[in-house]
């Protein structure tokens, strides 16, 4: 089973990858839409923030996004391709993710091994808190991986993770 410290560390690694992939990009770059069924970088980062807020709430912490912001970046929401109501600027999204990481690290590292093995209800499934947290982490990693492609879609032809 993954430990609380390992879980906090891999979330921090994902944030570091996001920071590398967004380095030098503008807000306009984050709004570029692919010709395929993939959301913009802005939407992906907002969606990661929503996912991380879900983790914070699960651990008894306050979410960072408002209800309107959450709705804008929820699964199934409209693509973010233009500035508009509820669209968060790239620099602010990165601040939210950084602050959220600090809160996640604190909340996750406070968990005891017993708390991680405690059975909880997650939708229709019963699983340990640790497994549910790992499921959220997997989702976070899936979208973090998309940032590599979305950096290139924005017109940057480089490789930041070697």
N, C-alpha and C positions, 0 to 999 in steps of 0.2 A: 504494500500500500504506500502511496505517496505521502510524504510527511507535509506538515503545514509549511515548513520552511521551503521545501522543494516547490510546493505549489506557489508560494509567494514569489520565489525566484523565477519561475518560468513565466508568470504573468509579467514580471519586470523585464524579462528578456523580450517578450512580445512588444512591450512599449518601446524598448530600445530599437527594435527592428522598425517599428512605425516611425520613430524619430529619424532614423537613417533614411527611410524611404521617402519621407516628406521634406527632408532638408533641401532648401533652395527652391521649393515649390511655392507658388503664389496661391491665393484663394481661387483665382480664376482657373489655375491649373487643376485644382481639386474638383472643379465642376465639369471638366471634360467628360463627355459620355462616350462610351465605346459604341461601335455599330452592332455589338452583340448584346445578349441579354445579361449584361453585367452592370451593376450600378456604378456611379462615379466614386472617386476616392472620397469625396466629401460625405456621401451617403454611407460608404463602408466604415469610415471613422466614426460617424455619428452612431451607426449601428453597433459598433464595438463598445462605444460609451453606454448605450442602452443595455447591452449584455452585461457590462461591468456593474451598472447600477442594479441590475437584477441580483447579482452576487452580493453587493453591499446590502440590499434589502434582506436577502436570505440570511445574512449574518447579523441582522438587527441594526444596521447602519442606515443613515439617510442617503437617498439618491442625490445625485448632483444635477440631473436634468429635470426640467419642468415637465409637466404632463404634455404640454404642447410640443416640446422638443422631442420627447419620447415618441409621441405619435408620428412626428415627421420622419423619424428614423427606424420605426418598427418594421419588422418583416412584413412585406406586402405593401408598404407605403410607396407612393409615387417616387420615381427617380428624382434625384437632386441634380438638375442640370443648369439652373439659373438661380441667382439670388432671389429670395422671396420670403414670404412669411414662414417663420420657423427654421429657416436655413441658418446654420451656425457657421461663422467665418472659420477658415482653416486654423488661424492662430488661436482662436478661442477653443476650438475642438482639441487642439494639442494641449492647451492649459487644463482643460477638463480631464483629459486622459491622464495627465501628470498628477493632478490633485487626486483623482480617483485611484491611481496606483498607490499613492501614499496611504490613502484610507484602506485600500485592499490589503496592503502589506500589514498594516496594524491589525486589522480584523482577522486576517488569516493566521498570522503568527500567534495570536492570542488563543487560538483553538488548541484544545488538548487532544491527545490521541483518542481518548474516550469520546469526545465530541465528534471527531471525524468518523468514528464507527457507529454513531447513533443513527438508528433507522428513522427516515423521514418519508413523507408522502410527496412525490414529485409528479404531479398530474395523476395519471392512472397507475404509476409505478411506485413501489416501495423500494428504497435503496438507502445506502449510507449517505450521510452528509458529505463525506469525502468523495464518494462516487459522483454525487450531484455536482459538487464543485469542479471535479475533473471534467464532467460533461460540459459545463460552462467554459472551462478552459479550452477544451477541444474546439468549441464554437469560436472562441476568441482567436485561436491559432488559425483556423480555416480562413477567417477574414483578414488576419494579419498577413497571411500568405498572398492574398489578392493585391496587397499594396505594391508589391514588386511589379506586377503587370500594369497596374494603374499609374505608377510613376512613368513608365514607358509610354503609355497612352497619352500622358500629358505632354509628350514631346521631348522627354529627356532620354538620351541614348547613352546610358551608363550602367554601371554595375556597382551598387553600393555595398552589397553583402557578398564577400568573396570567400 
